Amino acid sequence: MSKMRKRKTDTAKKDLLRRVRKQRLKYITILPSLITILNGVCGFTAIILASKGAEQAIAAVPQGEQKSYFAMSGYMILVAMIADMLDGRLARKVKSTSSFGGQLDSLCDVISFGVAPVFLMLKIVEFKLELMSYTGDSAVQRFIWLAAAAYLCCAVIRLARFNVENEEDESAHMSFMGLPTPAAAGVIVSLVILHQYYEQT
C-alpha cells in the first residue's frame, strides 16, 4: 500500500511539474510578440516626438529652453532597432516562431523603419529650408516629398518581399538579400542625431 501511495504521489508531482512548465512556456512564447510590439510603440513615439520638435520650431523657443525632440525621436528609432534584433532571436531560441510573429514584425517595422524615419527627416528639412508644406508649387518641395515617398515605398516593398521569402529556420536568418529597413533607418537617424549634436555644441 505504501508503495502504491508513493507512486501516486510521484505521479502527481510529475503532473504538477509538467503543468508548471507548460504555463511557463506560454509566458515565454508571448514575450517575443511583446518585444515586437515594443518595436512598433517606439516607432509611434518617434513620430510624436518629431511632431513636437516641429511645433517647437514653429514656436521659436529660445535656444536654452529647447528640448531636442528630433534627437529623442532618433533615439526611439534606435530602441526599436534593438527590439527588432531581439524578438526574432528570442522566438527561435524558445522555438515559438510562427507566421503570425513574422507578419507582426513586418507591420511594426513599417512604422519604426519606414514611416518614423522619413517623417522625422521631413520635419527637419521642412523647417531648415523654411518650407511650410509638402504640397506647394516649389520644385524643392516636390523633390523632398518625392524622395520621402520613394523611401517609404522601398521600405514597404522590402518588407513585403521579406515576408514572402522568409523562413522560420535559424539558418535562413544568417544571410539576406538587399538592404534591411533597420539599416536604412539607421543611416537617417545617425545623420539626425549628429546634426542635433553639432547644432547644440
C-alpha positions in Angstrom: 0.0 0.0 0.0 2.8 2.4 0.9 4.5 1.7 -2.5 1.2 2.4 -4.3 0.8 5.7 -2.4 4.4 6.7 -3.1 3.9 6.0 -6.8 0.7 8.1 -6.9 2.5 10.9 -5.1 5.4 10.8 -7.6 2.9 10.8 -10.5 1.0 13.7 -9.1 4.3 15.7 -8.6 5.3 14.9 -12.2 2.0 16.1 -13.5 2.3 19.3 -11.5 5.7 19.9 -12.8 4.5 19.4 -16.4 1.7 21.9 -15.9 4.1 24.5 -14.4 6.5 24.0 -17.4 3.6 24.4 -19.9 2.4 27.5 -18.1 6.0 29.0 -18.2 6.2 28.1 -21.9 3.0 30.1 -22.6 4.5 33.2 -21.0 7.8 32.7 -22.8 6.1 32.5 -26.2 4.2 35.7 -25.6 7.4 37.6 -24.8 8.8 37.7 -28.4 5.5 39.2 -29.6 5.6 41.8 -26.7 9.1 42.8 -27.8 7.9 43.1 -31.4 5.0 45.4 -30.2 7.5 47.4 -28.3 9.3 48.0 -31.6 6.1 49.4 -33.1 5.4 51.6 -30.0 8.9 53.0 -30.2 8.3 53.9 -33.8 5.0 55.6 -33.0 6.6 57.5 -30.1 9.3 58.7 -32.5 6.7 60.2 -34.8 5.1 62.0 -31.9 8.5 63.4 -30.8 9.2 64.5 -34.3 5.9 66.4 -34.3 6.8 68.1 -31.0 10.1 69.1 -32.5 8.3 70.7 -35.4 5.9 72.5 -33.0 8.9 73.8 -31.0 10.5 75.1 -34.2 7.3 77.0 -35.1 7.0 78.5 -31.6 10.6 79.7 -31.9 11.5 78.5 -28.4 14.8 80.2 -27.1 17.9 78.0 -27.6 18.4 77.5 -23.8 14.9 76.3 -23.3 14.7 73.9 -26.2 14.3 70.2 -25.8 16.0 68.1 -28.5 12.8 66.4 -29.6 14.3 65.5 -33.0 17.2 63.7 -31.3 14.9 62.0 -28.9 12.8 60.8 -31.9 16.0 59.3 -33.4 16.9 57.5 -30.2 13.4 55.9 -30.1 14.1 54.5 -33.5 17.4 53.1 -32.3 15.5 51.4 -29.4 13.1 50.0 -31.9 16.1 48.6 -33.8 17.3 46.8 -30.6 13.8 45.4 -30.1 13.7 44.2 -33.7 17.0 42.5 -33.3 15.9 40.7 -30.1 12.4 39.4 -30.9 13.2 37.0 -33.7 16.2 35.6 -31.9 14.2 35.0 -28.7 11.4 33.4 -30.7 13.8 31.0 -32.4 15.5 30.3 -29.1 12.3 29.2 -27.4 11.1 27.5 -30.6 7.9 29.7 -30.9 8.4 31.1 -34.4 5.2 31.5 -36.3 3.7 33.2 -39.4 1.8 35.5 -37.0 5.1 36.6 -35.4 6.7 37.3 -38.8 3.7 39.3 -40.0 3.6 41.3 -36.8 7.3 42.0 -37.0 7.0 43.4 -40.6 4.0 45.6 -39.7 5.9 47.1 -36.8 8.9 47.6 -39.0 6.8 49.6 -41.4 6.1 52.0 -38.6 9.5 52.2 -37.0 11.8 51.9 -40.0 9.5 53.2 -42.8 7.2 55.9 -41.6 9.0 57.2 -38.5 12.5 57.9 -40.0 11.1 59.5 -43.2 8.6 61.7 -41.1 11.5 62.7 -38.8 13.7 63.7 -41.8 10.8 65.6 -43.5 10.1 67.7 -40.4 13.8 68.6 -40.0 14.2 69.5 -43.7 10.9 71.4 -43.7 12.0 73.8 -41.0 15.6 74.0 -42.1 14.6 75.1 -45.5 11.6 77.1 -44.1 9.1 75.0 -46.0 5.6 75.2 -44.6 4.0 72.4 -46.6 5.0 69.4 -48.7 2.4 70.1 -51.5 3.3 73.6 -52.6 4.3 74.6 -56.1 8.0 74.9 -55.2 10.3 72.4 -57.1 12.3 71.9 -53.9 9.1 70.9 -52.0 8.1 68.5 -54.7 11.6 66.9 -54.7 11.6 66.5 -50.9 8.1 64.9 -51.0 9.1 62.5 -53.8 12.3 61.5 -52.0 10.3 60.7 -48.8 7.6 58.8 -50.7 10.3 56.8 -52.6 12.0 55.8 -49.3 8.7 54.7 -47.8 7.7 52.7 -50.9 11.1 51.0 -51.0 10.8 50.1 -47.3 7.3 48.7 -47.7 8.3 46.7 -50.8 11.4 45.4 -49.0 9.3 44.2 -46.0 6.7 42.6 -48.3 9.4 40.7 -50.1 10.9 39.6 -46.8 7.5 38.2 -45.7 7.2 36.2 -48.9 10.7 34.8 -48.8 11.1 34.5 -45.0 11.6 31.0 -43.5 11.3 30.2 -39.8 14.5 28.1 -39.8 17.6 29.6 -38.0 19.9 29.1 -41.0 17.6 31.3 -43.2 18.4 34.3 -41.0 22.1 34.0 -41.3 22.1 36.0 -44.6 19.8 38.3 -46.5 19.3 39.9 -49.9 19.1 43.7 -50.3 19.3 46.5 -47.7 17.4 45.8 -44.5 15.0 48.5 -43.5 16.5 48.9 -40.0 19.9 49.7 -41.6 18.4 52.3 -43.9 16.6 53.9 -41.0 19.8 53.8 -39.0 21.5 55.9 -41.7 18.8 58.6 -41.4 18.8 58.5 -37.6 22.6 58.8 -37.4 22.5 61.9 -39.6 19.7 63.4 -37.5 21.5 62.8 -34.1 24.8 64.1 -35.4 23.1 67.2 -36.8 21.4 67.9 -33.5 24.6 67.3 -31.5 26.7 69.7 -33.6 23.9 72.2 -33.6 23.8 72.3 -29.8 27.6 72.5 -29.5 
